């Protein structure tokens, strides 16, 4: 039964009472209610009419209040819900654009978000999108827009601001902002620590790097172990290699190889033994065509860094100089192969070194034991070059063609 029908029934009863009441006025029946100094008396009919009118007045008042709420307060609530929905749509659209890699469109959507509960997060994401867009003019535009509404003090927003400065290669400005923040780097996220390293390295702040690197590296490895995620570990090591290599090459261009060797000597043993860092150093030295210092490092570090680390560096030397002539390392590897003749990593190192000694037949024999299983493009290139040196031109061409 609807409320409307209920109201009709009540009105009908009220009308019936009004209609019947005059016919019952002279019927017997009397009611007397006395409470303290207050007295109510009258016939039964009068009493019934009074109660009915009172109930109807209460109902009328309740309905009036209800509809006032409905017409005056509900629209405001509806508007608030609509406002929230519209800005939630802006936020979601921004996230969708991020997923598509459309960073400028995403940032514009985030700037439209004005709802208090989402505004701060949207501002942070707008900065991140500006950084990923990697367009100086757009990054500057977004930063100015946000500066009008926010005092950028939050670490998350500062991360995006630092990233924009790094992408614009404004490393000194980034270091200045980093120093203003004065954040304990070891308590920050791995992503922030990576950015911190890039800024310090490109400002050649070797003492700061030397102080924090081993601790940061240990935290990153611990995180990748907890997540059982080898890809995360690889990403971290690649970041270390890229960041240090860029800084080392830059330092050589500004100063000299001898100056870089002094910097390397001042790093702690713990930091020198981080494989990605030592590989970056060797690659920087190899790019200058210096091999003697590299050979000493490889021989001294082979026992604790491992054969794969040596192979990585030998490959980089070959990539830079097209040959790897290292007599001392050649003798050391040859002795190890006599003990482990099936070790494919050692055989591959031996092939590069044998080619560097111009013993192409020995290099060919070693490569043919590994070339079909490791499927490394640089190893295949070496094999093709060795065949060409041996006069097996047709076979060499076939090997080169198989790479494409």
C-alpha positions in Angstrom: 0.0 0.0 0.0 1.5 3.3 -1.1 1.8 6.4 1.1 -0.6 8.2 -1.1 -3.4 5.6 -0.5 -2.7 5.8 3.2 -3.1 9.5 3.2 -6.4 9.1 1.2 -7.7 6.7 3.8 -6.8 9.0 6.7 -8.6 11.9 4.9 -11.6 9.7 4.2 -11.9 8.7 7.9 -11.6 12.4 8.8 -14.4 13.3 6.4 -16.5 10.5 7.8 -16.0 11.7 11.3 -17.0 15.2 10.3 -20.1 13.9 8.5 -21.2 11.6 11.3 -20.3 13.8 14.2 -23.5 16.0 14.1 -25.7 12.9 14.3 -23.9 11.7 17.4 -23.8 15.0 19.3 -26.7 14.2 21.6 -25.8 10.6 22.2 -24.7 9.7 25.7 -21.0 9.4 26.6 -18.8 11.7 28.5 -15.0 11.9 29.1 -13.2 13.7 31.9 -9.4 13.9 32.1 -7.8 15.7 35.0 -4.0 16.1 35.4 -2.9 18.5 38.1 -4.4 21.9 37.3 -5.1 20.8 33.8 -8.6 19.4 32.9 -10.1 18.1 29.6 -13.7 17.1 29.4 -16.3 16.6 26.7 -18.3 14.0 24.9 -16.8 10.9 23.3 -17.4 12.4 19.9 -15.6 15.7 20.8 -12.8 13.7 22.2 -12.5 11.5 19.0 -12.6 14.6 16.8 -9.8 16.4 18.9 -7.5 13.3 18.7 -8.1 13.0 14.9 -7.4 16.6 14.3 -4.2 16.5 16.5 -3.0 13.4 14.6 -3.7 15.1 11.2 -1.8 18.2 12.3 1.2 16.1 13.4 1.1 14.3 10.0 0.8 17.6 8.2 3.8 19.1 10.1 5.9 15.9 9.5 5.1 16.0 5.7 5.9 19.7 5.5 9.3 19.2 7.2 9.9 16.1 5.0 9.2 18.0 1.7 11.2 21.0 2.8 14.2 18.7 3.4 13.5 17.1 0.0 13.4 20.4 -1.9 16.0 22.4 0.0 18.7 20.0 1.2 18.5 17.1 -1.2 19.3 19.2 -4.3 22.5 20.3 -2.5 23.4 16.7 -1.8 22.7 15.7 -5.4 24.9 18.5 -6.6 27.7 17.3 -4.3 27.4 13.7 -5.6 27.4 15.0 -9.2 30.5 17.2 -8.5 32.3 14.2 -7.0 31.4 12.0 -9.9 32.6 14.6 -12.5 36.0 15.0 -10.8 36.3 11.2 -10.3 35.8 11.0 -14.1 38.6 13.5 -14.7 40.9 11.5 -12.4 40.0 8.2 -14.0 40.5 9.6 -17.5 43.9 10.8 -16.5 44.8 7.3 -15.2 43.6 5.9 -18.5 45.7 8.3 -20.5 48.7 7.3 -18.4 48.1 3.6 -19.2 48.1 4.6 -22.9 51.4 6.5 -22.5 49.7 9.8 -23.5 51.4 11.9 -20.7 50.4 15.4 -21.8 46.7 14.4 -22.1 46.9 12.7 -18.7 48.4 15.7 -17.0 45.7 18.0 -18.4 43.0 15.7 -17.0 44.7 15.7 -13.6 44.8 19.5 -13.5 41.0 19.6 -13.9 40.5 17.7 -10.6 39.4 20.1 -7.9 37.8 17.8 -5.4 39.8 18.2 -2.1 40.2 14.4 -1.4 41.7 13.8 -4.9 43.4 17.1 -5.6 46.7 16.4 -3.9 47.1 13.0 -5.6 46.1 14.5 -8.9 48.7 17.2 -8.6 51.4 14.6 -7.9 50.4 12.5 -10.9 50.3 15.6 -13.1 54.0 16.2 -12.2 54.9 12.6 -12.9 53.2 12.8 -16.3 55.0 16.1 -17.0 58.3 14.3 -16.2 57.4 11.3 -18.4 56.4 13.6 -21.3 60.1 14.7 -21.4 59.2 18.0 -23.0 60.8 21.0 -21.2 58.1 23.5 -22.2 55.3 21.3 -21.1 57.1 20.4 -17.8 57.6 24.1 -17.1 53.9 24.8 -17.9 52.6 22.1 -15.5 55.0 23.2 -12.7 53.8 26.8 -13.0 50.1 25.8 -13.0 50.6 23.7 -9.9 52.7 26.4 -8.1 49.7 28.6 -8.1 47.7 26.1 -6.1 50.3 24.2 -4.1 53.4 24.9 -2.0 55.4 21.9 -3.3 56.9 20.4 -0.1 55.6 16.8 -0.3 58.4 14.2 -1.1 56.3 12.6 -3.8 55.8 15.9 -5.6 59.5 16.7 -5.1 60.4 13.4 -6.7 58.6 14.5 -9.9 60.2 17.9 -9.7 63.7 16.3 -9.4 62.9 13.9 -12.3 62.0 16.9 -14.5 65.3 18.6 -13.7 67.3 15.4 -14.3 65.6 14.9 -17.7 66.5 18.5 -18.6 70.0 17.7 -17.4 69.9 20.5 -14.9 71.9 18.4 -12.4 73.2 21.3 -10.3 69.6 22.6 -9.8 68.5 19.1 -8.9 71.2 18.8 -6.3 70.3 22.2 -4.8 66.7 21.1 -4.5 67.8 17.7 -3.0 69.9 19.5 -0.4 66.9 21.7 0.5 64.8 18.7 1.1 67.4 17.2 3.4 65.7 13.8 3.3 67.4 10.6 4.8 68.1 8.8 1.6 68.1 5.3 3.2 64.5 5.8 4.4 63.2 6.7 0.9 61.8 4.4 -1.8 64.1 2.6 -4.1 62.9 4.8 -7.0 63.9 7.9 -5.0 67.3 6.3 -4.2 67.9 5.7 -7.9 67.2 9.3 -8.7 69.4 10.4 -5.8 72.3 8.4 -7.2 71.8 9.9 -10.7 71.9 13.4 -9.3 75.0 12.8 -7.0 76.9 11.0 -9.8 76.3 13.7 -12.4 77.5 16.3 -9.9 80.6 14.1 -9.3 79.8 14.0 -5.6 81.9 10.8 -5.1 82.2 11.1 -1.3 78.4 11.1 -0.9 78.1 8.2 -3.3 80.9 6.3 -1.6 79.2 6.8 1.8 75.7 5.5 0.8 76.1 3.2 -2.2 76.7 -0.1 -0.5 73.7 0.5 1.9 71.4 1.4 -1.0 72.6 -1.6 -3.0 72.0 -3.9 -0.1 68.4 -2.6 0.4 67.7 -3.0 -3.3 68.9 -6.6 -3.4 66.9 -7.3 -0.2 63.7 -5.9 -1.8 64.2 -8.0 -5.0 64.8 -11.1 -2.8 61.6 -10.5 -0.8 59.6 -10.1 -4.0 61.2 -13.2 -5.6 61.6 -11.0 -8.6 64.8 -11.4 -10.7 63.6 -8.8 -13.2 63.5 -6.2 -10.4 67.1 -7.1 -9.5 68.1 -6.9 -13.2 66.5 -3.5 -13.5 68.4 -2.2 -10.5 71.7 -3.5 -11.7 71.1 -2.0 -15.2 70.3 1.3 -13.6 73.5 1.2 -11.6 75.5 0.4 -14.7 73.9 3.1 -16.9 74.2 5.8 -14.1 77.8 5.1 -13.2 79.0 4.6 -16.8 77.5 8.0 -17.8 79.1 9.7 -14.8 82.5 8.0 -15.4 82.6 8.9 -19.1 81.5 12.5 -18.3 84.3 12.7 -15.7 86.9 11.5 -18.1 85.8 14.1 -20.7 86.0 16.9 -18.1 89.3 15.8 -16.5 91.2 12.6 -17.5 91.5 8.8 -17.2 94.1 9.3 -14.5 91.7 11.5 -12.4 89.0 8.8 -12.8 91.5 6.1 -11.6 92.1 8.2 -8.5 88.4 8.4 -7.9 88.1 4.7 -8.3 90.9 4.1 -5.9 89.1 6.2 -3.2 85.9 4.1 -3.4 85.6 1.5 -0.7 86.4 -2.1 -1.6 82.7 -3.0 -0.9 81.6 -0.5 -3.6 84.3 -1.5 -6.1 83.0 -5.1 -5.8 79.5 -4.3 -6.9 79.5 -5.9 -10.3 77.4 -3.3 -12.1 79.6 -0.5 -10.8 82.9 -2.2 -11.8 81.5 -3.1 -15.2 80.6 0.6 -15.7 84.1 1.6 -14.8 85.7 -0.9 -17.1 83.4 0.1 -20.0 84.3 3.8 -19.4 88.1 3.0 -19.5 87.7 0.6 -22.5 85.9 3.4 -24.4 89.3 5.3 -24.3 91.2 2.4 -25.7 93.2 1.7 -22.5 93.6 -2.1 -21.8 96.4 -2.5 -19.3 94.5 -1.1 -16.3 91.5 -3.2 -17.3 93.5 -6.4 -17.5 94.8 -5.9 -14.0 91.3 -5.3 -12.7 89.9 -8.4 -14.4 92.7 -10.6 -13.1 92.5 -9.3 -9.5 88.7 -9.4 -9.4 88.0 -12.7 -11.2 88.0 -14.8 -8.0 85.3 -12.8 -6.2 83.3 -11.3 -9.1 83.0 -14.6 -11.1 83.6 -15.8 -14.6 80.4 -14.2 -16.0 81.5 -10.8 -14.8 84.8 -11.2 -16.6 83.0 -12.3 -19.8 80.7 -9.3 -19.6 83.7 -7.0 -19.5 85.7 -8.8 -22.1 82.7 -8.5 -24.5 82.5 -4.8 -23.8 86.2 -4.4 -24.5 85.8 -6.2 -27.8 82.7 -4.1 -28.7 84.8 -0.9 -28.1 88.2 -1.9 -29.6 87.4 -4.9 -31.9 90.1 -7.0 -30.1 91.0 -8.1 -26.6 94.7 -8.5 -26.2 95.5 -9.5 -22.6 98.4 -11.9 -22.1 98.1 -12.2 -18.3 94.4 -12.9 -18.4 94.8 -15.3 -21.3 97.2 -17.4 -19.2 95.0 -17.3 -16.2 91.9 -18.4 -18.1 93.8 -21.1 -19.9 94.8 -22.7 -16.6 91.2 -22.6 -15.4 90.0 -24.3 -18.6 92.4 -27.2 -18.0 90.5 -27.8 -14.8 87.0 -27.1 -16.2 87.1 -28.0 -19.9 83.2 -28.0 -20.2 82.7 -24.5 -18.7 81.0 -22.6 -21.5 81.6 -19.2 -19.9 85.3 -19.8 -19.6 85.4 -21.2 -23.2 83.8 -18.0 -24.4 86.3 -15.8 -22.6 89.1 -17.9 -23.9 87.8 -17.5 -27.5 87.9 -13.7 -27.3 91.4 -13.7 -25.7 92.7 -16.3 -28.3 91.4 -14.1 -31.1 93.2 -11.2 -29.4 96.4 -13.3 -29.5 95.7 -13.8 -33.3 95.4 -17.6 -32.6 92.2 -17.7 -34.7 92.2 -21.5 -35.0 92.1 -21.8 -31.2 89.4 -19.2 -31.0 87.3 -21.0 -33.6 87.6 -24.3 -31.7 86.5 -22.7 -28.5 83.6 -20.8 -30.1 82.2 -23.9 -31.9 81.7 -25.5 -28.5 79.5 -22.5 -27.3 78.2 -20.6 -30.2 75.1 -22.7 -30.9 74.0 -22.7 -27.2 74.7 -19.2 -25.9 73.2 -17.4 -29.0 74.9 -14.1 -28.2 75.1 -11.7 -31.1 78.6 -10.4 -30.2 79.9 -13.9 -29.9 78.5 -14.7 -33.3 80.1 -11.6 -34.7 83.5 -12.7 -33.3 83.0 -16.2 -34.8 82.3 -14.7 -38.3 85.4 -12.5 -38.0 87.5 -15.4 -36.9 86.3 -17.5 -39.9 87.1 -14.6 -42.2 90.6 -14.4 -40.8 91.1 -18.1 -41.4 90.0 -17.6 -45.1 86.7 -19.4 -44.7 84.9 -16.5 -46.4 81.8 -18.3 -47.5 81.2 -19.7 -44.1 81.8 -16.3 -42.5 79.2 -14.7 -44.8 76.7 -17.4 -43.9 77.2 -16.7 -40.2 76.8 -13.0 -40.7 73.6 -13.6 -42.7 72.2 -15.8 -39.9 72.3 -12.9 -37.6 69.7 -10.9 -39.6 
